[in-house]
């Protein structure tokens, strides 16, 4: 079964709209864990517009499941936080500081020199390293060559195609990318705009080890409640059938 890591950035975004500490990121995380989430993801950006640096340290003290910290290692404070916290996994993304959200993977023909040193340091700290990539077999090959343990495949193009009933035109790209990762010895994660409607088909790809889901799950929680929303995503993942 594909593992579910819940991204709680949007809980923090709502909390930050007021100065009263509600909703509590800690309480939300505890609810996700009680519901059966396999991991928790945060993406602390330099402007702290949702997850604050202090949240990362507080979560590290209470988590009983895998902790995945996403971010650009070239931005200030990110590597300092990761060195202090030592999460289970660090997912490196190429976001610019002003990025609205993650919207593309690394170009490892250009970015590899900086990443090699970062990956080496993270692995020496005992942290599993995942690189955020587009569904491109060549980029996946390069991710292996520079030392990554996993790739997280960017799924927004798949989700966009699914929303208009045209996912078959792009789905095969993800199948091929995941197969390439398996071939070269990389684990495969996935994330961005996955939801209860498109998740089942996507996770029929047998190589998908973990999905990181935030925005859609928190949106569903407005109707279902957070505990039940996590349960619904886990139900879909448990019922997924692999592609041939």
N, C-alpha and C positions, 0 to 999 in steps of 0.2 A: 504493500500500500504506500502510495506517495505521502510523504509527511507534510503537515500543515504548519507553517510558521506565520503567526499573525503579526502583521505590521501595525503598531499602535500609534503611528504618527498623527493620524486624524483625531484620535482621542486627545492628544496633546494640543493640537491646533484649536479644538473647541475649548479646552481649558484655558488656553492663552487669551481667549477673547474677553475674559474677566480676570480679576485679581483675587479670586476666592478659592482657588485650588480645586475647583470642580469643573468637569468630572476628573476623578483621580486616575492618573495613569497607572499607579500601583494597583489600585482596586480593579481596574479593567484587566490588567495583566493577570491578576489572581483569578478573576472570573474565567479568562481564556484557558488558564491552566486547569482549573476545575472541570471545565467542559471537555478537556482532552487534547488541547493544542500541543503539538510536539515541540514547538519552539516559539520564540518571540523575536521579532525584528524591529529595529529602530534605525532611523536614518537622520542622525544629527547634522544639520546643515550649519554653515558658519554663522548665519544670522539668527539661529535658534528659533525660527518662526514656528516650529512645532515642538519636536523633541528638544529639550534643553540639555546642555552638557551634564547638569546635575541629575537629570532623570536617568541618564545612562549609569552613573555610579550607584544611584539608589536601586535600580533594577538589578544590577549585578549582585547586590547584597541579598536579594530575596528569590532569585530565579532558581527553579528546580528542573527546568527544561533547557534545551539548547538556546543560546543567546547568539543572535546574528546581528552584527553591527555593519550597516552599509555606509558608504561615503567615499569621497574622493581623497586619497591619501596625500594629495599635493596641497590641500587646503590647511589652513592653520588649525591647530589643536586636535585634528582628527587622529593622527598617529599617537599623540600624547595620551588621548583618552583610551585608545585601543591598547597601548602598552600598559596602562594602569589596570584596565578591566580584564584583559585577556579573555575575550569571548570565545565561545566554541568555534564560531566562524566569523570571518570578516569578508564581506562582499565589497569589492572595489568597483566603484562606478565613476564614469568620466564627467560627472556633472560640473558645470560652471557654477560659481557661487550664486548667480542670479537665476539659475534654471528654475522654471516653474515646477517641473517634475523630471524624473529621469526619462529621456526620450531617444537614447541611442546607446549602443555598446561602444567599447573601446575600439579604436583603430590600432591594432597592435603592430602594424608596420611603422607607426609613428611614435607610439607611447611606450614601447617595450623597454627602452633604456631606463626610464624612471621607475617602471614597475618591477623590474628584476630585483633591485635592491630592496624595495618594500616587501615583495613576496618572500624573499630570503629572510628578512627580519621577522616577519609574521610567523613563518614556519619554525624559526628558532624559538619563538615564544610559545610554540605548541598550538598555534591557531590554524584552523583549516582555512584555506584561501580560495575564494570564488571570484571569478572575473565576470562582470556584466558584459555580455556580448550579443550581437545580432545573430540570427540563425544562419551563419556563414561558416561553412566547413574550414575554409582557409584560416579565418580568425581563431577558430577552435583549435586547429593544429598549432598555431602560434601560442595560444594560451598554455598548451601543454609544454611547449618548448621553453617558455620562460618560467615554468615552475608552479603553475596553479594546480590546485587539487580538484577544483570543480569549475564549471561555468554556470552562470545564471543567464538563461536565454531570455531576451527581451520579447515579451509576448503582445505588446500593444498592436502591432500590425495584424496578428491573428485575431485578437479581440475585435478590432475594427471591422475586419472582413466578416467575422461571425455575426456581428450586429446587423449586417445587411444581407445575410444569407449567402455569402460568397467565400466562406472559409475554406472550401475544398481547393480553391485556387492557390492557397498559400500554405495549407496544412502540411503538404508534402515537404516543404522547405524545413519545417521543424522536425519532421521525422528523420530526414537526412542529416540534419545538424546533430540531433541526439545520437544517431547511430555513429556519426563521426566521433563524437565525444567518447562513446563507449569503446570504439576502435582504438583510440589513442590512450585510453586509460584515465579519462576524466569522468568524475561524477557530474550529473546534470541537475541543476535547479532551474526554476522558471518563475517569472513574475512580471506583472504589470497588466492591469485591467482584466485579470481573470476573475470570473464571478460564477454564481450558481448555474447560470445558463451555459456558459462555454467551457466550464472546467472539465466536465465528464469527457468530452471528445478530446480535449487537449491531453489529458492524463491517460488516455488510451495508449499514448506513446510509452512503452515499457521502461525506457531509461530514466524517466523523470523521478528523481529521488525526493524532491522537496519543492513545494510552491510557497511563495511569500505573497500573502494577500492582505491588503489593508483597506483601501478606499471602499471597495465593493462590500467587504464584510462588515465594516462599520456602518455603511449605508443600510445594509440589510438588518443590522441590529436595531435600527430605529423602528422597524416593524416587528421584528421577531424577539428582540432582547438579545443582549450580547451572548449570553450562555447558549441560547437556542441557535443563534446564527453560527457560532463555532460548530455546534453539533451538526447543523445542516451541511456545512462544508465537509466535515469529516464523513458524513453519510455518503455524499457524492464520491469522495475519494475511495471509500471502502467498496463502492459498487462499480468502479471503473474496470472496464475490460480492455486488455491490451490489444493493439492492432497486430495483425498477422505479420 
